[in-house]
Amino acid sequence: MATFLDIGLFEAFGPIFSFLFVWVTVFAILEYTKVFTENKGLHAMLAFILAVLTLLSPKLVQLITLMAPIFVVAMIFLLFLLILYKSFGVEDNWITGAITGRGTAFYWILIVALVIVIGSVATVYGSELLSLTQGSEGNQTGLVGNLGATLFNPKVLGFAVLMLIAVFTIYLLAAKMKE
């Protein structure tokens, strides 16, 4: 039954939205960083080429289609959180410093973004990656199955323990050097 809120037709426009998303994002990054030159035409051409190359990979279009709405919801949540902070009288300087100044908020935003990216990659590419490492045994599918099977693989857990030991070793040695 068709309803007013039926958005099934928008699924056909997924590649177009992905194309526009990549084009605008790459163009904005090139304009902001001025990596090559200050030539807007060159930036637009490079962004267009990368957006067209994105269309050639259906898995990449699927990844962007899956990831973009989650980032939009996260940004809306962050906006409401900032409005809440402002309503309690927090100054703009504190908010700007917390987000841009390597404060705790910066790391939480980074962690949430990494979880979204890792979860989306696990959903789109997970079954292919698991078939490369586990053969025919990896019969779990979906985000939770693929991500869980990958994260709790003994090789991944061993690598994580070694990295934690390395991080704490560097932290403790650097703390002693400051004294």
Secondary structure, DSSP 8 states (H G I E B T S, - for coil): ---TT--GGGGGGHHHHHHHHHHHHHHHHHHHHT-S-S-HHHHHHHHHHHHHHHHT-HHHHHHHHHHHHHHHHHHHHHHHHHHHHHHTT--HHHHHHHHHTT-HHHHHHHHHHHHHHHHHHHHHHHHHHHHHHHGGG----HHHHHHHHHHTSHHHHHHHHHHHHHHHHHHHHHHHHH-
